[in-house]
Amino acid sequence: MKIIKDPVHGYVEVEPLALRLLDSEVVQRLRHVTQLGFANLVYPGANHTRFEHSLGTMHLSGLMARILDLDDGEARLVATAALLHDIGHGPFSHVTEPVMEEFVGRSHHQIDHLVGEGTVATILEAEGIDPVEVCAVVAGEHPLASIIHGSLDVDRMDYLMRDAHYTGVPYGTVDAHRLIRSTILTRSGVALSEGGINAAESLLIARTLMRPAVYFHHVSRIATSMFVHALREEVLNVPDADARDLVRMDDAACMERLKHSSCAIVRDLACRVYARDLYKRALYIGEDRVSAAPLQQNLGPAREREIAREIAETAGITPDEVLVDIPRLPGALSMEVRVRNSHHMVDIEEVSPLINTLNDTRRQQWRLGVYTTKEHRSAVEQAATEVLRVKRATKQDKLVVT
């Protein structure tokens, strides 16, 4: 066993199996994949990686396994899945997820191609662990999956605490140990005993407050939109570009590839993101001002480009000078989590009046963004308002955009 010092959890114990997996290429790559994508353009300290997050998730999964009284085989399976759960991420983590889904046909939760053969498969088979079972836990398709893939999972506990630590944003406070001590295992997955309600509410509040401050900060969203457009143009227009190869790169390799692309628009966008010379917000509106119902769905990058081209044509500028960003509307918090009181199992919404308020708040935080170069902001705002049939702003909406 080895002890690793972690800035969030203190001393983390690493078993021999985990040590062997840590030395594999797919896990070591995570040292070079940032946890928060381009959030470091807002918070300079946010340079932590998927590697340390994976260690923290593994650590918390071990604590939960003991509380849930899992047997040795189950505990090893969960710890292994926790350590490997992010090896499927592309460069800059969630930034490149849309490109992976569009051109490769998988999400980062689908890791069978990484653990079904090669070094990791050899290690797992030698330890009597079925790689298929590990993939099922990571994908949320296993009876124990909710430990790392649920509403109150250890993955979420670690990233909220870790992201708050490195950004300096004081909203990610989570009493992980109280939450873990309050968990129980039911037929439908992990649930809470009644004593854990306050700790669960704290986690859900942290998630809600971190969304606009960190995860959906407009600067990060603009950089993400620019990089995604550059990566899509590389795949679509450069003959030797293979999306599978691109999403298996680390951050630095992918950035350098795009900065030196044979496609001029790819080079320009990548160099601008690298130098933090970003597009500006021409339009940034909430759900209440979006008239067209289809825009409130997850349209994907291809449809966003169609809308961007239409806006650019209306504004009289080139299509690459307009980016459209339509995130998914946030889902309801913790619908599947149940709280056990002295009589029966009930939905957490029945015992926590905060949940509905938090769900309303999350929807109010949602923003549709249209971004362009500084000199075209006015023209693009007018064109986007026309194309998207944007409702007139109320007095409180008329804020200065910088």
C-alpha positions as CSV (number, residue, x, y, z in Angstrom):
1,M,0.0,0.0,0.0
2,K,1.1,3.5,-0.8
3,I,0.0,6.8,0.8
4,I,-0.5,9.8,-1.4
5,K,-1.0,13.4,-0.1
6,D,-4.0,15.0,-1.6
7,P,-4.8,18.7,-1.0
8,V,-8.5,18.1,-0.6
9,H,-8.8,14.8,1.3
10,G,-5.5,14.6,3.1
11,Y,-3.7,11.2,3.0
12,V,-5.2,8.8,0.5
13,E,-4.4,5.1,0.8
14,V,-3.7,3.4,-2.5
15,E,-3.9,-0.4,-2.7
16,P,-1.5,-2.5,-5.0
17,L,-4.2,-3.0,-7.6
18,A,-4.8,0.8,-7.9
19,L,-1.1,1.4,-8.0
20,R,-0.8,-0.8,-11.1
21,L,-3.7,0.9,-12.7
22,L,-2.3,4.3,-11.9
23,D,0.9,3.5,-13.9
24,S,-1.1,2.6,-17.0
25,E,-1.0,4.9,-20.0
26,V,-4.7,5.7,-20.0
27,V,-4.7,6.8,-16.4
28,Q,-1.3,8.7,-16.6
29,R,-2.8,10.6,-19.6
30,L,-5.3,12.2,-17.1
31,R,-2.4,14.1,-15.6
32,H,-2.5,16.2,-18.8
33,V,-6.3,16.7,-19.0
34,T,-7.6,19.6,-17.0
35,Q,-10.6,19.1,-14.9
36,L,-12.4,22.3,-15.8
37,G,-11.5,22.9,-19.4
38,F,-11.1,26.7,-19.9
39,A,-12.2,27.8,-16.5
40,N,-8.6,28.7,-15.9
41,L,-9.1,31.7,-18.2
42,V,-11.3,33.0,-15.4
43,Y,-9.8,31.4,-12.3
44,P,-6.0,31.1,-12.8
45,G,-5.7,28.5,-10.1
46,A,-8.1,26.1,-11.9
47,N,-5.4,23.9,-13.4
48,H,-6.1,20.7,-11.6
49,T,-6.5,17.6,-13.6
50,R,-8.7,14.5,-14.1
51,F,-5.9,12.4,-12.5
52,E,-6.2,13.9,-9.0
53,H,-10.0,14.0,-9.3
54,S,-9.9,10.2,-10.1
55,L,-7.8,9.6,-7.0
56,G,-10.2,11.5,-4.8
57,T,-13.2,9.7,-6.2
58,M,-11.5,6.4,-5.6
59,H,-10.8,7.5,-2.0
60,L,-14.4,8.5,-1.3
61,S,-15.7,5.3,-2.9
62,G,-13.7,3.3,-0.5
63,L,-15.2,5.2,2.5
64,M,-18.7,4.6,1.1
65,A,-18.0,0.9,0.4
66,R,-17.2,0.5,4.1
67,I,-20.3,2.3,5.2
68,L,-22.5,0.2,2.9
69,D,-20.8,-2.9,4.1
70,L,-19.8,-4.1,0.6
71,D,-17.9,-7.4,0.4
72,D,-14.3,-7.3,-0.7
73,G,-15.1,-8.1,-4.3
74,E,-17.7,-5.4,-4.5
75,A,-15.5,-2.8,-2.9
76,R,-12.6,-3.6,-5.3
77,L,-15.0,-3.3,-8.2
78,V,-16.3,0.1,-7.1
79,A,-12.8,1.4,-6.3
80,T,-11.5,0.3,-9.7
81,A,-14.5,1.9,-11.5
82,A,-14.0,5.1,-9.5
83,L,-10.3,5.3,-10.5
84,L,-11.1,4.6,-14.2
85,H,-14.3,6.5,-14.5
86,D,-12.8,9.5,-16.4
87,I,-10.3,7.8,-18.7
88,G,-12.8,8.3,-21.6
89,H,-12.6,12.1,-21.4
90,G,-11.2,14.0,-24.4
91,P,-8.9,17.0,-24.3
92,F,-10.0,19.7,-21.9
93,S,-12.6,17.3,-20.4
94,H,-16.2,18.3,-21.2
95,V,-15.1,20.9,-23.7
96,T,-14.6,18.2,-26.4
97,E,-17.5,15.9,-25.4
98,P,-19.9,17.3,-28.2
99,V,-17.2,16.5,-30.8
100,M,-16.7,13.0,-29.4
101,E,-20.4,12.3,-29.4
102,E,-20.9,13.7,-33.0
103,F,-18.0,12.1,-34.8
104,V,-17.0,9.1,-32.7
105,G,-20.4,8.1,-31.4
106,R,-19.7,7.7,-27.7
107,S,-19.5,9.7,-24.5
108,H,-16.8,9.7,-21.9
109,H,-18.8,7.2,-19.8
110,Q,-18.2,4.6,-22.5
111,I,-14.8,3.2,-21.7
112,D,-15.0,-0.4,-23.0
113,H,-12.6,0.4,-25.8
114,L,-10.0,1.4,-23.2
115,V,-10.4,-1.4,-20.6
116,G,-11.5,-4.3,-22.8
117,E,-7.9,-4.9,-24.1
118,G,-4.4,-3.8,-23.5
119,T,-2.6,-3.0,-20.2
120,V,-5.7,-2.3,-18.1
121,A,-7.5,-5.4,-19.3
122,T,-4.5,-7.5,-18.4
123,I,-4.3,-6.0,-14.9
124,L,-8.0,-6.5,-14.2
125,E,-8.1,-10.0,-15.5
126,A,-5.1,-10.9,-13.3
127,E,-6.9,-9.6,-10.3
128,G,-10.1,-11.5,-11.2
129,I,-12.1,-8.3,-12.0
130,D,-14.3,-8.4,-15.1
131,P,-13.7,-5.4,-17.4
132,V,-17.3,-5.6,-18.6
133,E,-18.5,-5.1,-15.0
134,V,-16.2,-2.1,-14.5
135,C,-17.6,-0.6,-17.7
136,A,-21.2,-1.2,-16.5
137,V,-20.5,0.6,-13.2
138,V,-18.9,3.6,-15.0
139,A,-21.8,3.7,-17.5
140,G,-24.4,3.7,-14.8
141,E,-25.7,0.2,-15.7
142,H,-24.8,-1.8,-12.6
143,P,-26.6,-2.3,-9.2
144,L,-23.6,-0.5,-7.5
145,A,-23.3,2.2,-10.2
146,S,-25.0,4.9,-8.1
147,I,-22.0,5.1,-5.8
148,I,-20.1,6.9,-8.6
149,H,-22.9,7.6,-11.1
150,G,-25.9,9.0,-9.2
151,S,-27.4,12.1,-7.7
152,L,-25.3,12.1,-4.6
153,D,-22.3,10.1,-5.8
154,V,-18.7,10.3,-4.7
155,D,-17.7,11.6,-8.1
156,R,-19.8,14.7,-7.6
157,M,-18.7,15.1,-4.0
158,D,-15.0,15.2,-5.0
159,Y,-15.3,17.5,-8.0
160,L,-17.4,20.1,-6.1
161,M,-14.8,20.2,-3.2
162,R,-11.8,20.1,-5.6
163,D,-13.2,22.7,-8.0
164,A,-14.0,25.1,-5.1
165,H,-10.5,24.5,-3.7
166,Y,-8.7,25.4,-6.9
167,T,-10.9,28.2,-8.2
168,G,-11.1,29.8,-4.8
169,V,-14.9,30.1,-5.2
170,P,-16.4,29.6,-1.8
171,Y,-19.6,27.8,-2.9
172,G,-18.5,24.2,-3.2
173,T,-18.6,23.3,0.5
174,V,-19.7,19.7,0.9
175,D,-19.8,17.6,4.1
176,A,-18.7,14.5,2.2
177,H,-18.1,12.4,5.3
178,R,-21.5,13.2,6.8
179,L,-23.1,12.4,3.5
180,I,-21.3,9.1,3.1
181,R,-22.1,8.1,6.7
182,S,-25.8,8.7,6.0
183,T,-25.9,6.5,2.9
184,I,-27.8,3.2,2.7
185,L,-28.0,0.7,-0.2
186,T,-31.4,-0.2,-1.5
187,R,-32.7,-2.2,-4.5
188,S,-32.8,0.9,-6.6
189,G,-29.3,2.1,-5.5
190,V,-27.8,4.5,-3.0
191,A,-30.3,6.3,-0.7
192,L,-30.1,8.5,2.4
193,S,-31.0,8.0,5.9
194,E,-33.0,10.8,7.4
195,G,-30.0,12.3,9.2
196,G,-28.3,13.1,5.9
197,I,-30.9,15.5,4.5
198,N,-29.1,18.6,5.5
199,A,-25.8,17.4,4.1
200,A,-27.6,16.5,0.8
201,E,-29.2,19.9,0.6
202,S,-25.8,21.5,1.1
203,L,-24.4,19.5,-1.8
204,L,-27.3,20.4,-4.1
205,I,-27.0,24.1,-3.1
206,A,-23.2,23.9,-3.9
207,R,-24.0,22.5,-7.3
208,T,-26.5,25.2,-8.0
209,L,-24.2,28.0,-7.0
210,M,-21.2,26.6,-8.8
211,R,-23.0,26.5,-12.1
212,P,-23.0,30.2,-13.1
213,A,-19.9,31.0,-11.1
214,V,-17.6,28.2,-12.5
215,Y,-19.2,25.6,-14.8
216,F,-21.2,28.0,-17.0
217,H,-19.2,31.2,-16.6
218,H,-19.6,33.1,-19.9
219,V,-15.9,33.4,-20.5
220,S,-15.4,29.7,-20.3
221,R,-18.5,29.1,-22.5
222,I,-17.1,31.5,-25.2
223,A,-13.7,29.8,-25.2
224,T,-15.4,26.4,-25.3
225,S,-17.5,27.4,-28.3
226,M,-14.4,28.7,-30.1
227,F,-12.5,25.5,-29.5
228,V,-15.3,23.2,-30.4
229,H,-15.8,25.1,-33.7
230,A,-12.1,24.8,-34.4
231,L,-12.0,21.1,-33.6
232,R,-15.1,20.5,-35.8
233,E,-13.5,22.4,-38.7
234,E,-10.4,20.4,-38.3
235,V,-12.3,17.1,-38.5
236,L,-14.5,18.3,-41.4
237,N,-11.9,20.1,-43.6
238,V,-8.5,18.6,-43.0
239,P,-8.0,15.4,-44.9
240,D,-5.8,13.6,-42.4
241,A,-7.8,14.6,-39.3
242,D,-9.3,11.6,-37.5
243,A,-11.7,12.5,-34.7
244,R,-10.8,9.3,-32.8
245,D,-7.2,10.3,-32.7
246,L,-8.0,13.9,-31.8
247,V,-10.2,13.0,-28.8
248,R,-7.5,10.6,-27.4
249,M,-4.9,13.4,-27.3
250,D,-4.2,15.4,-24.1
251,D,-4.8,19.1,-23.8
252,A,-1.4,20.3,-25.0
253,A,-1.2,18.0,-28.0
254,C,-4.7,18.9,-29.2
255,M,-4.1,22.6,-28.7
256,E,-0.8,22.4,-30.6
257,R,-2.4,20.4,-33.4
258,L,-5.1,23.0,-33.9
259,K,-2.7,26.0,-33.6
260,H,-0.7,24.5,-36.5
261,S,-3.6,23.3,-38.6
262,S,-3.5,23.6,-42.4
263,C,-7.0,25.2,-42.0
264,A,-6.8,29.0,-41.5
265,I,-9.9,29.3,-39.4
266,V,-8.8,26.5,-37.1
267,R,-5.5,28.1,-36.6
268,D,-7.0,31.5,-35.9
269,L,-9.6,30.2,-33.3
270,A,-7.1,28.0,-31.5
271,C,-4.5,30.8,-31.3
272,R,-7.1,33.2,-30.0
273,V,-8.2,30.8,-27.3
274,Y,-4.5,30.1,-26.4
275,A,-3.9,33.8,-26.1
276,R,-7.2,34.5,-24.4
277,D,-8.2,36.8,-27.3
278,L,-11.9,35.7,-27.1
279,Y,-15.1,36.6,-28.9
280,K,-17.6,38.7,-27.0
281,R,-21.2,38.3,-26.1
282,A,-23.6,39.7,-28.7
283,L,-26.6,38.1,-27.1
284,Y,-26.9,36.3,-23.7
285,I,-30.4,35.6,-22.7
286,G,-32.4,33.3,-20.4
287,E,-35.2,30.9,-21.2
288,D,-37.9,33.5,-20.7
289,R,-36.7,35.4,-23.8
290,V,-36.4,32.5,-26.2
291,S,-39.5,32.3,-28.3
292,A,-38.8,29.2,-30.4
293,A,-39.4,26.1,-28.4
294,P,-36.9,23.9,-30.4
295,L,-34.1,26.2,-29.3
296,Q,-34.6,25.0,-25.7
297,Q,-33.5,21.5,-26.6
298,N,-30.1,20.1,-27.0
299,L,-29.5,20.8,-30.6
300,G,-25.9,19.8,-30.9
301,P,-23.0,21.6,-32.6
302,A,-24.2,20.9,-36.2
303,R,-27.5,22.7,-35.7
304,E,-25.8,25.5,-33.7
305,R,-23.6,26.1,-36.8
306,E,-26.6,26.3,-39.1
307,I,-28.1,29.0,-36.8
308,A,-24.8,30.8,-36.6
309,R,-24.5,30.9,-40.4
310,E,-28.1,32.3,-40.7
311,I,-27.2,35.0,-38.1
312,A,-24.0,35.8,-39.9
313,E,-25.7,36.1,-43.3
314,T,-28.3,38.4,-41.8
315,A,-25.5,40.5,-40.2
316,G,-23.5,40.6,-43.4
317,I,-20.4,39.0,-42.0
318,T,-18.6,35.7,-42.5
319,P,-20.0,32.6,-40.8
320,D,-16.9,31.9,-38.7
321,E,-17.3,35.2,-37.0
322,V,-20.5,34.0,-35.2
323,L,-20.8,31.2,-32.7
324,V,-24.1,30.0,-31.1
325,D,-24.1,28.3,-27.7
326,I,-27.3,26.5,-26.7
327,P,-26.7,24.4,-23.6
328,R,-29.0,21.7,-22.4
329,L,-31.7,22.9,-20.1
330,P,-30.7,21.6,-16.6
331,G,-32.5,18.6,-15.4
332,A,-34.3,18.3,-12.1
333,L,-32.1,17.7,-9.1
334,S,-32.1,14.3,-7.4
335,M,-35.4,12.9,-8.5
336,E,-34.2,9.3,-7.9
337,V,-32.7,9.9,-4.5
338,R,-34.9,8.6,-1.7
339,V,-34.7,9.3,2.0
340,R,-35.5,6.7,4.6
341,N,-37.5,7.8,7.6
342,S,-38.9,5.7,10.4
343,H,-41.7,4.4,8.3
344,H,-41.0,4.2,4.6
345,M,-39.0,5.5,1.6
346,V,-40.0,8.9,0.2
347,D,-38.7,11.2,-2.6
348,I,-36.4,13.8,-1.2
349,E,-38.6,16.5,-2.6
350,E,-41.3,15.5,0.0
351,V,-39.0,16.2,2.9
352,S,-36.9,19.1,1.6
353,P,-38.7,22.3,0.5
354,L,-35.4,23.5,-1.0
355,I,-35.4,21.1,-3.9
356,N,-38.1,22.8,-6.0
357,T,-36.6,26.2,-5.3
358,L,-33.2,24.9,-6.5
359,N,-34.7,23.4,-9.6
360,D,-36.3,26.8,-10.4
361,T,-33.1,28.6,-9.8
362,R,-31.1,26.3,-12.1
363,R,-33.6,26.9,-15.0
364,Q,-33.3,30.7,-14.4
365,Q,-29.5,30.4,-14.6
366,W,-29.7,28.9,-18.1
367,R,-28.4,31.2,-20.9
368,L,-28.4,31.0,-24.7
369,G,-25.3,32.8,-26.0
370,V,-24.4,34.3,-29.4
371,Y,-20.7,35.3,-29.6
372,T,-18.8,37.3,-32.2
373,T,-15.8,39.6,-32.6
374,K,-15.8,42.9,-30.7
375,E,-16.4,45.0,-33.9
376,H,-19.5,43.1,-34.9
377,R,-21.3,42.9,-31.6
378,S,-24.0,45.4,-32.5
379,A,-24.8,43.9,-35.9
380,V,-24.8,40.4,-34.6
381,E,-27.1,41.3,-31.7
382,Q,-29.6,42.7,-34.1
383,A,-29.4,39.8,-36.5
384,A,-29.6,37.2,-33.7
385,T,-32.6,38.9,-32.2
386,E,-34.3,38.7,-35.6
387,V,-33.3,35.1,-36.5
388,L,-34.0,33.7,-33.0
389,R,-37.2,35.7,-32.6
390,V,-36.0,36.9,-29.2
391,K,-38.6,38.5,-26.9
392,R,-38.1,42.1,-25.9
393,A,-35.9,42.6,-22.8
394,T,-37.6,43.7,-19.6
395,K,-36.0,46.5,-17.6
396,Q,-34.1,44.1,-15.3
397,D,-32.7,42.3,-18.4
398,K,-31.0,45.5,-19.7
399,L,-27.6,45.1,-18.1
400,V,-24.3,46.2,-19.5
401,V,-22.5,43.3,-21.2
402,T,-18.7,43.4,-21.1
